Amino acid sequence: MKPSPHPYSGPERPAPGRPARPGRRGFLGGLLATAAVAAAGPAHAAARPAPAPAPPTAPRATRPLLLGTYTSEAGGGAGIGTAAYDTATGAITPGSVITGVDNPSYLALHPSGSTVYAVAEQDAGAVTAVALAPDGTYEVLGSRPTGGSGTTHLSVHPSGRWLLSANYGSGSVAVHPVAEDGALGERTDLVTHSSPPPGPGQGGPHAHQIVTAPDGDHVLAVDLGTDTVYTYALDESAGTLTEVSRAALAPGAGPRHLAFHPDGRFAYLACELDNTLVVCAYDPATGALTPGPGQPTGTGSGTSYPSQPVVTGDGAYVYLANRGPNSLTRYAVEDDGATLRLLDTVPVGGDWPRQLALSPDSSLLFAANQRSSTVTVFGIGPDGSLTAVGDPFPAPVAVCVLPLP
């Protein structure tokens, strides 16, 4: 059985030379616009009418991009990196660093857009809140312990009132209240995945992801160590979790991350240890997830560890990052989400694609490549095809990329 390649569980990250990190403190935001006008008409305008000036070119917008890294690793970052991306071309411009945040290996935005949350992936797991002001400044609002180790994922409940986090090292999930200003309160719940027993080759539970289903009533926790996805009901008054269902994957599958289809009736689950993608039916009424058979990733017979699937906003395509082959798999979504058809794979253009993200309009795909310390960008065509745009963007130990709306 292949060992889990998760960074908290073993030495899977070499430390090649890294590009220098961005400079001064701050947060890059806002839009940039350019316009060009045609030159004036001929000098002897009296003899004939001057030609009409050419219309100005359309403004080109940029939007902020946040970057997660490891601050404790040689060659890692100094905090949450910032940048901006061109919404038309995907070109990335470096920004500065949000300092005072330890090991921010995964990031999530509050629904208001005014606060970003980061895990602290370390022995004493924690979550940190950072306020983002419209003028481009930021304020670290403080951290709270999660009660577990190796906090590796977090998400904000759609209500904006609760932060959910997953502790990979201890196999537990936690809940923190979110104040009006985005700051975090003391933990209101901690649930450890004590059953079923760990899967083959696993020393214990390893919670890898926690997300709210599109129905808003259920919270799903993906545990790589127990080969199980747990469904919880969240008490939105008390901030506590009550298990309502669990879905068993094949022993040794190693479920890692799932992504929902926009209609909320299907989810696509990446299993990193058996190199499959699983289509799961989801019942919004009960929260029950029903996995189907594992499907191939198109990576061939070599070693491959799928990391994260993403679904386009229209629900037409699914993309999957594959560590090892360093590729992206493209699937067509059929039968209203119930079926995936493997179309092709393309090189990711970096080493060890840890995480993927789509731009808000699903026109661009970003890949955070951990071992090459780069972010690569792809344009998405009308047929879902991926075309690499620009050069890989240097980002110290890039393990998360978050394009902001």
C-alpha positions as CSV (number, residue, x, y, z in Angstrom):
1,M,0.0,0.0,0.0
2,K,1.3,3.4,-0.9
3,P,2.0,5.7,2.1
4,S,0.0,8.9,2.3
5,P,1.9,11.7,0.6
6,H,0.3,14.4,2.8
7,P,3.0,16.9,4.0
8,Y,2.0,16.5,7.7
9,S,2.4,12.7,7.7
10,G,5.8,12.3,6.1
11,P,8.8,13.9,4.4
12,E,7.2,14.3,1.0
13,R,8.5,17.8,0.3
14,P,12.1,18.2,-1.0
15,A,13.5,21.7,-0.7
16,P,14.8,22.8,-4.1
17,G,15.9,26.3,-4.6
18,R,13.0,28.8,-4.3
19,P,12.5,32.1,-5.9
20,A,12.6,35.1,-3.6
21,R,9.4,36.0,-1.9
22,P,7.5,39.3,-2.6
23,G,8.5,42.3,-0.6
24,R,6.7,44.7,1.6
25,R,3.7,44.2,3.8
26,G,0.2,44.8,2.5
27,F,-2.7,43.4,0.5
28,L,-3.2,43.9,-3.2
29,G,-6.8,44.7,-4.3
30,G,-9.0,46.7,-6.6
31,L,-9.2,47.0,-10.3
32,L,-6.7,48.4,-12.9
33,A,-7.9,49.9,-16.2
34,T,-6.1,51.0,-19.3
35,A,-7.4,52.7,-22.4
36,A,-5.9,53.6,-25.8
37,V,-7.2,56.2,-28.3
38,A,-6.2,56.5,-31.9
39,A,-3.8,59.3,-33.0
40,A,-5.2,62.5,-34.4
41,G,-6.3,62.8,-38.1
42,P,-4.2,64.2,-40.9
43,A,-2.6,67.7,-40.6
44,H,-4.7,69.2,-43.4
45,A,-8.0,68.5,-41.8
46,A,-9.7,71.5,-43.6
47,A,-9.4,69.8,-47.0
48,R,-11.4,66.7,-45.8
49,P,-13.1,65.6,-42.7
50,A,-10.9,64.0,-40.1
51,P,-11.4,60.3,-39.7
52,A,-13.3,59.3,-36.6
53,P,-11.1,58.2,-33.7
54,A,-10.8,54.5,-33.1
55,P,-12.8,53.4,-30.1
56,P,-10.9,53.0,-26.9
57,T,-9.8,49.5,-26.0
58,A,-11.8,47.7,-23.4
59,P,-10.5,48.1,-19.8
60,R,-8.6,45.1,-18.6
61,A,-9.5,44.2,-15.0
62,T,-7.2,42.6,-12.4
63,R,-8.4,40.8,-9.3
64,P,-6.5,39.8,-6.1
65,L,-5.0,36.4,-5.7
66,L,-3.9,35.0,-2.3
67,L,-1.2,32.3,-1.9
68,G,-0.8,29.7,0.8
69,T,2.6,28.3,1.8
70,Y,4.6,26.8,4.7
71,T,6.5,29.4,6.8
72,S,8.3,26.8,8.8
73,E,9.9,25.1,5.8
74,A,13.2,26.0,4.2
75,G,12.4,28.0,1.1
76,G,8.9,28.6,2.2
77,G,7.0,31.9,2.4
78,A,6.9,34.5,5.1
79,G,3.1,34.5,5.4
80,I,0.1,34.7,3.0
81,G,1.4,35.8,-0.4
82,T,-0.6,38.3,-2.4
83,A,-0.7,38.9,-6.1
84,A,-3.1,40.1,-8.8
85,Y,-4.3,38.2,-11.9
86,D,-5.5,39.6,-15.2
87,T,-9.0,38.4,-15.7
88,A,-8.6,38.3,-19.5
89,T,-5.1,36.8,-19.9
90,G,-4.5,35.1,-16.5
91,A,-1.1,36.9,-16.2
92,I,-0.1,37.2,-12.5
93,T,1.6,40.2,-11.0
94,P,3.4,39.7,-7.7
95,G,2.3,41.6,-4.6
96,S,3.4,41.7,-1.0
97,V,3.1,39.4,2.0
98,I,0.6,39.2,4.8
99,T,2.9,38.5,7.7
100,G,2.2,37.2,11.2
101,V,0.4,34.1,9.9
102,D,2.1,30.7,10.6
103,N,2.0,27.8,8.0
104,P,-1.0,29.1,6.1
105,S,-1.3,26.0,3.9
106,Y,-5.0,26.4,3.1
107,L,-7.1,29.6,2.8
108,A,-10.8,30.3,2.7
109,L,-12.7,33.6,2.2
110,H,-15.7,34.8,4.3
111,P,-18.9,35.3,2.2
112,S,-18.6,39.0,2.8
113,G,-15.2,39.1,1.1
114,S,-13.8,41.1,4.0
115,T,-12.0,38.4,5.9
116,V,-9.7,35.5,4.9
117,Y,-9.0,32.5,7.1
118,A,-5.9,30.4,7.2
119,V,-5.0,27.1,8.8
120,A,-1.8,26.8,10.8
121,E,-0.7,23.3,9.7
122,Q,1.5,22.3,12.7
123,D,1.5,20.0,15.7
124,A,-0.7,22.4,17.7
125,G,-3.2,23.1,15.0
126,A,-4.8,26.5,14.8
127,V,-6.9,28.8,12.5
128,T,-6.2,32.5,11.9
129,A,-8.5,35.4,10.8
130,V,-7.2,38.3,8.7
131,A,-9.3,41.3,7.9
132,L,-8.9,42.7,4.3
133,A,-9.7,46.4,3.9
134,P,-10.9,48.0,0.6
135,D,-7.9,50.3,0.6
136,G,-5.5,47.3,0.4
137,T,-4.4,47.2,4.0
138,Y,-5.0,44.2,6.3
139,E,-5.1,43.3,10.0
140,V,-4.4,39.9,11.6
141,L,-7.3,39.5,13.9
142,G,-5.8,36.6,15.9
143,S,-5.6,32.8,16.0
144,R,-7.6,30.1,17.8
145,P,-6.4,26.5,18.6
146,T,-8.4,23.8,16.8
147,G,-7.8,21.2,19.5
148,G,-6.1,18.9,17.0
149,S,-2.9,18.6,15.1
150,G,-1.9,19.2,11.5
151,T,-4.9,21.4,10.6
152,T,-5.0,21.1,6.9
153,H,-8.4,22.4,5.6
154,L,-11.0,24.9,6.6
155,S,-14.2,26.4,5.1
156,V,-16.7,29.0,6.1
157,H,-20.4,28.1,6.6
158,P,-22.6,29.9,4.1
159,S,-24.2,31.8,7.0
160,G,-20.8,33.4,7.6
161,R,-21.2,32.7,11.3
162,W,-19.1,29.5,11.7
163,L,-15.6,28.4,10.6
164,L,-15.1,24.7,10.1
165,S,-11.7,23.1,10.1
166,A,-10.2,19.6,9.6
167,N,-7.2,18.3,11.6
168,Y,-5.3,15.8,9.5
169,G,-2.8,14.6,12.2
170,S,-5.4,13.9,14.9
171,G,-8.3,12.9,12.6
172,S,-10.8,15.5,14.0
173,V,-13.0,18.4,12.9
174,A,-13.6,21.6,14.8
175,V,-16.1,24.5,14.8
176,H,-15.3,28.1,15.7
177,P,-17.8,31.0,15.9
178,V,-17.2,34.0,13.6
179,A,-17.9,37.5,15.1
180,E,-19.3,40.5,13.2
181,D,-15.9,41.8,12.5
182,G,-14.7,38.4,11.2
183,A,-12.7,37.5,14.3
184,L,-12.9,34.0,15.7
185,G,-14.2,33.0,19.1
186,E,-13.3,30.0,21.2
187,R,-14.0,26.6,19.7
188,T,-17.6,25.3,20.2
189,D,-17.0,21.7,19.1
190,L,-14.4,19.1,18.3
191,V,-15.3,15.7,16.9
192,T,-12.7,12.9,16.5
193,H,-13.3,10.2,13.9
194,S,-12.9,7.2,16.3
195,S,-14.6,4.7,14.0
196,P,-14.4,2.8,11.7
197,P,-10.9,1.5,12.2
198,P,-8.1,3.0,10.0
199,G,-7.8,1.7,6.5
200,P,-4.8,-0.4,5.3
201,G,-1.5,1.2,6.0
202,Q,-3.0,4.1,8.0
203,G,-2.1,4.7,11.6
204,G,-5.3,6.4,12.5
205,P,-7.9,8.8,11.2
206,H,-6.8,11.7,9.0
207,A,-9.5,14.3,8.4
208,H,-8.5,16.0,5.2
209,Q,-11.5,18.3,4.2
210,I,-14.6,19.8,5.7
211,V,-17.2,21.5,3.6
212,T,-20.9,22.5,3.8
213,A,-23.1,20.9,1.2
214,P,-25.0,23.2,-1.3
215,D,-28.2,22.6,0.7
216,G,-26.6,24.5,3.6
217,D,-28.0,22.0,6.1
218,H,-25.2,19.4,6.2
219,V,-21.5,19.5,6.7
220,L,-19.3,16.8,5.1
221,A,-15.9,15.7,6.5
222,V,-13.6,13.6,4.3
223,D,-11.3,11.3,6.2
224,L,-8.4,9.8,4.3
225,G,-7.4,7.5,7.2
226,T,-10.7,5.8,7.8
227,D,-11.8,5.7,4.1
228,T,-15.0,7.5,5.2
229,V,-17.0,10.6,4.5
230,Y,-18.9,11.7,7.5
231,T,-22.1,13.9,7.2
232,Y,-23.0,16.1,10.2
233,A,-25.8,18.4,11.0
234,L,-24.6,21.8,12.3
235,D,-26.6,23.4,15.1
236,E,-26.4,27.0,14.0
237,S,-27.2,28.3,17.5
238,A,-24.7,26.2,19.5
239,G,-22.1,25.6,16.9
240,T,-22.1,21.8,17.4
241,L,-21.9,18.9,15.0
242,T,-24.2,15.8,15.1
243,E,-23.4,12.9,12.8
244,V,-26.3,11.9,10.6
245,S,-24.7,9.6,8.0
246,R,-21.4,8.2,6.9
247,A,-20.2,6.9,3.5
248,A,-17.6,4.1,3.2
249,L,-15.1,4.1,0.4
250,A,-13.1,1.0,-0.7
251,P,-10.5,0.0,1.9
252,G,-7.3,1.8,1.1
253,A,-8.9,4.3,-1.2
254,G,-7.7,7.3,0.8
255,P,-10.5,9.8,0.1
256,R,-9.0,13.3,0.1
257,H,-11.2,16.1,-1.3
258,L,-14.6,16.3,-2.9
259,A,-16.3,19.0,-5.0
260,F,-20.1,19.3,-5.5
261,H,-21.9,19.7,-8.8
262,P,-23.8,23.0,-8.8
263,D,-27.2,21.3,-8.6
264,G,-26.2,19.8,-5.2
265,R,-27.2,16.2,-6.1
266,F,-23.7,14.8,-7.0
267,A,-20.2,15.2,-5.7
268,Y,-16.9,14.1,-7.1
269,L,-14.4,12.6,-4.7
270,A,-10.6,12.3,-5.3
271,C,-9.1,9.2,-3.7
272,E,-5.4,9.8,-3.4
273,L,-4.2,6.3,-2.5
274,D,-6.0,4.2,-5.1
275,N,-5.7,6.9,-7.8
276,T,-9.4,7.1,-8.6
277,L,-12.2,9.7,-8.8
278,V,-15.5,8.6,-7.4
279,V,-18.9,10.0,-8.4
280,C,-21.1,10.2,-5.3
281,A,-24.9,10.6,-5.3
282,Y,-26.0,13.1,-2.6
283,D,-29.4,13.3,-0.9
284,P,-30.0,16.9,0.4
285,A,-32.9,15.7,2.5
286,T,-30.9,13.3,4.6
287,G,-27.3,14.3,3.9
288,A,-26.5,10.8,2.8
289,L,-23.6,10.4,0.3
290,T,-23.6,7.2,-1.8
291,P,-20.3,6.6,-3.6
292,G,-20.2,4.8,-6.9
293,P,-17.2,2.8,-8.3
294,G,-13.8,4.4,-8.6
295,Q,-13.1,5.8,-12.0
296,P,-9.7,6.1,-13.8
297,T,-7.8,9.4,-13.7
298,G,-6.1,8.8,-17.1
299,T,-2.7,8.9,-15.5
300,G,-1.6,5.4,-16.6
301,S,0.1,2.7,-14.6
302,G,2.6,4.9,-12.8
303,T,2.4,6.2,-9.3
304,S,-0.2,9.0,-9.0
305,Y,-1.8,10.8,-6.1
306,P,-4.9,12.7,-7.1
307,S,-5.2,15.8,-4.9
308,Q,-8.2,18.0,-5.7
309,P,-11.2,18.1,-8.1
310,V,-12.9,21.3,-9.2
311,V,-16.2,21.8,-11.1
312,T,-16.9,24.6,-13.5
313,G,-19.7,27.0,-12.5
314,D,-22.0,25.7,-15.2
315,G,-21.4,22.1,-14.0
316,A,-20.2,21.0,-17.5
317,Y,-16.6,20.0,-16.7
318,V,-14.5,18.5,-13.8
319,Y,-10.8,18.9,-13.5
320,L,-8.5,16.8,-11.3
321,A,-4.9,17.5,-10.3
322,N,-2.5,14.5,-10.2
323,R,0.7,14.5,-8.2
324,G,3.4,12.3,-9.6
325,P,2.4,12.5,-13.2
326,N,2.0,16.2,-12.7
327,S,-1.0,16.5,-14.9
328,L,-4.6,17.7,-15.0
329,T,-7.4,15.4,-16.0
330,R,-10.5,16.8,-17.8
331,Y,-13.9,15.1,-17.5
332,A,-17.2,15.9,-19.2
333,V,-20.1,15.9,-16.9
334,E,-23.1,14.0,-18.3
335,D,-26.5,12.7,-17.2
336,D,-27.2,15.8,-15.2
337,G,-24.1,15.2,-13.0
338,A,-24.4,11.5,-12.5
339,T,-21.7,10.5,-15.0
340,L,-18.2,11.6,-15.8
341,R,-16.6,10.9,-19.1
342,L,-12.8,11.1,-19.2
343,L,-11.7,13.4,-22.0
344,D,-7.9,13.9,-21.7
345,T,-5.0,14.9,-19.5
346,V,-2.5,17.8,-20.0
347,P,0.8,18.6,-18.2
348,V,0.3,20.9,-15.3
349,G,3.6,22.7,-16.1
350,G,4.9,22.3,-12.5
351,D,5.9,19.7,-9.9
352,W,3.4,18.2,-7.4
353,P,0.1,20.1,-8.0
354,R,-1.3,20.3,-4.5
355,Q,-4.4,22.4,-5.1
356,L,-6.6,23.8,-7.9
357,A,-8.8,26.8,-8.0
358,L,-11.1,28.3,-10.7
359,S,-11.6,32.0,-11.2
360,P,-15.1,33.2,-10.2
361,D,-16.3,33.0,-13.8
362,S,-14.7,29.6,-14.5
363,S,-12.6,31.1,-17.4
364,L,-9.3,30.4,-15.7
365,L,-7.8,27.5,-13.7
366,F,-5.0,28.0,-11.3
367,A,-2.7,25.2,-10.0
368,A,-0.5,25.5,-6.9
369,N,2.6,23.4,-7.5
370,Q,4.3,22.6,-4.2
371,R,7.7,21.2,-5.2
372,S,8.4,23.6,-8.1
373,S,7.2,26.6,-6.0
374,T,5.1,27.8,-8.9
375,V,1.5,28.7,-9.8
376,T,0.5,27.7,-13.4
377,V,-2.5,29.2,-15.1
378,F,-4.8,27.7,-17.8
379,G,-7.4,29.3,-20.0
380,I,-10.6,27.2,-20.2
381,G,-12.1,27.0,-23.7
382,P,-15.8,26.7,-24.6
383,D,-15.3,22.9,-24.9
384,G,-13.6,22.8,-21.5
385,S,-10.1,22.4,-23.0
386,L,-7.2,23.7,-21.0
387,T,-4.6,26.0,-22.6
388,A,-1.5,27.1,-20.6
389,V,-1.2,30.9,-20.5
390,G,2.0,32.7,-19.6
391,D,5.0,31.5,-17.7
392,P,4.8,29.7,-14.3
393,F,4.5,32.3,-11.5
394,P,7.1,31.9,-8.8
395,A,5.5,31.4,-5.3
396,P,7.5,29.9,-2.4
397,V,6.2,26.3,-1.7
398,A,2.9,27.0,-3.4
399,V,0.3,24.8,-1.7
400,C,-2.9,26.9,-2.1
401,V,-4.1,29.6,-4.5
402,L,-7.3,31.6,-3.8
403,P,-8.5,33.9,-6.6
404,L,-10.8,36.5,-5.0
405,P,-14.1,37.7,-6.7
